[in-house]
Amino acid sequence: MDKKVFTFYYGIVLIAVGLGVFYRIPQIMPRVAALDFFSGKLIFVKFCFYVLGILLILAGGIRVFKNHKK
């Protein structure tokens, strides 16, 4: 398999995982809130999850853009 093709599909996977993070945040936050350690830090935890999702989508978008066959 060509390295450009692999990197292109890897970028698509990163974008999908980033979107999956956004999809799962509302389902995971009640579980995180139930833990005593994170009860006062929910805004920070939610912020970190959203930043993680944004970075995954951004990294995937860069890989797809750079390796897109014209």
SULLIN-V479075 format. One line per field, one symbol per residue. psi: psi as a letter, one per 40 degrees, with the letter a starting at -180 (. if undefined). burial: b if it has 16 or more other ideal C-beta (glycine too) atoms within 10 Angstrom, else e. A space follows every 10 residues. Layout:
# SULLIN-V479075
psi = ???
burial = ???
This chain:
# SULLIN-V479075
psi = hidddddddd dddddddddd dddedddddd ddddhddede fddddddddd dddddddddd ddddddehh.
burial = eeeeeeebee beebbeebee beeebeeeee ebeeeeeeee eeeebbeebe eebeebbebb eebbeebeee
